[in-house]
Amino acid sequence: MKRWRIPILVAIAGGIAVGALVIYNYVSQRTVQSQLYIPKPATITPDLVLLQKYVRIDTSNPPGNETAGARFLAGLIERGGSPLGGGSPLAGELRLAKV
C-alpha cells in the first residue's frame, strides 16, 4: 500500500486541478458572454416616432421655450378629434384647454 500512496496523491491533486480549471473556464466564459450582450433591435412604432419628435423640440427653461412643444401637442390633440381652446392671458404664453 505504501508504494501506491504517491500515485494516488498525484491523481487526487490532478483531479482537483482539472476541477478548478473547469470551474475557472465556466466562470470566464459567463463573464465574457455577459459583456458581449447585443440588444435586440427595437420596433419603432408610430407612437415612438411621435415621442421622438416631441423630445427633440427645445423646451429648455430659461428662456421658456415651451410654446413650440405646446403647439406640437395641440396639433396632435386636434388631429385626434378633440377641439382645443387656446386663450392666452399673458403675451407670448400658450395654454391648452380642452373645450
N, C-alpha and C positions, 0 to 999 in steps of 0.2 A: 504494500500500500504506500510505502514511503516513496517509491520511485514515481508514482502517479501524482504526487502532491503538486509538483511544479507544473506539469502539463494541464492539470485541472485548474490551477490558479490562472494560468495564461489563457485558457479557454474562457473562464469566467470574466477576466479582465477584457478580453476581446469582445465578448457578448455585451458587456456594459458599454464599451467604446462604440460598438455598432449601434446600440440602442440610443446612445447620446447623439450620434451623428444623424440618425433617422429623425429624432425629435428636433434637432437643430435645423435640418433641411426643411421639415414641415413648417416650423415657425418662420424661417426665412422666406419660404415660398408664399405663405399667407401675407407676410409684410409687403413683399413686392407686389402681389396681386391687389392688395388694398390701395397701393399707391398708383396703380395703373387703371383705376376706375374711370371709365369713359361713360358719361351720362347718355341716356337715350335721347335722340332728337325730340324736341318738344313740338307738339302740334300747335300751330299758330291758328287760333280761331278768330273769327271776326271781332269777338269781344276783346281779345287780347290786342288786336290791331287798334281798336278804339282807345284802349287803355294806354298803349304806347304813344299814340298821337297826343293824348291829354297830358301824359307825363312829360312830353317833350316841350310843352308850352312853358315859357318862362313866367312863373308866378312868384318870383323871389320878392321878398319883402325886407327892407325897403327897396325900391320906392313904391311898392304897392302895385305890382303889375298883374293884379288878379282879373282885370277886365277881359283879357284875351281868353283866359280859362273859363270865365263865366259865359262869354259869348259862345265858346265851343260847346259847353254843356247845354246852353239854351237851344242851340241848333239841334242837338241830339234829342232833347225833350220835345221840341216842336215837331221833329220828324217822326217821333213816336206817337204823335197824335194828341198830346196834351197842350192846350193853349197856355201861353205864359203872359203875364202882365209884368212888364219891366218898367217900373217907375223909379226915378232916382231923386231923392230929396236933396242930395248934395251933388255939386258939379263934378263930373268925372267918375262918378260912382255908379256901378251897375248892380242891381239887386234882382234876383229871380224870385218870382212869386207865382205859385200855381193859382190859376183863376178857376 
